């Protein structure tokens, strides 16, 4: 790994408005480039929107899907990367071989670098789950991608690290959703809409257990236990009928926050990832200390996964036909 400047962004995406969202991606990418970024990361399905996808049938979902990298959105993203002179990570619904995937793509000025299909697909039954990890060499680093709920399972972070990742890109759409956990729940839309007059109230909601305090339970753990840099991106504001708290951040291999978006609006932040921290971190030592001969139980079939690989945390809620905002927890 070499030292690298990486940016992560948050913005209020518009449902189904790819042109607008790509314009924002272009603007924030240029801003990050001005701060020296070589790679800029955006949230899950940042190109077309995410949560509203649960209201679409198969035909509707197919209508918003595109080929990667041949589709117009990917071509526009590659054009932005070329114009600005950086690499970009962004998400969309991919159509491939008769299936639909929640995909996150990294592009450079030269074209597609890598894509990851979400291993634990949520939001819509018509989406297929990805069946592999994604780790690739780019910009002098080895980079992995895990989308949203992929990061909640420690095994996925560990496998990505075992495949050599120095950096894990972690695009999300999360926070401010119903939960049994004390203090979690939704944020009233009026609190977001009134943020300029009462920013303290909005910040209290976003920083507490509904938002930042929620992901700070486990994002630092993924970075620390594996000794990797973690680049987290999350939308802010209205998102598919919910309110999202933003908070995009970059964590080092000690689980410390290097940089964080703090505006109550569109924002981007940039940090330098120093490979010396990887050498000093505890995570690589934990990986070397593993005893795989004791882990046979982990390889047994999982009865809590649906026939297509979807975890029952989605399957049961979806079959119960609960309100839309309750269906997606990460």
Protein Blocks (a to p, Z undefined) as FASTA:
>chain_A
ZZdddddddddddehilmlmmmmmmmmmmmmmmnopabdcddehklnopklmmmpcfklm
mmmgccdfkbmklmmmmmmmmmnopacdddddddeehiacdddddddfkbcfbdcddfba
ghilkbccdfbdcdddeehiacdddehjlmmpmklmmmmmmnopabdcddddeejiacfb
ghiacddfklmmmmmmmmmlmmmmmmmmmlmmmmmmmmmmmmmmnopacdddddehjeeh
iaceejpacddfkopafbdcfbecdddddddddfklmmmpmklmmmmmpcfklmmmmmpc
cfkbcfkopafklmmmmmnopafklmpgZZ
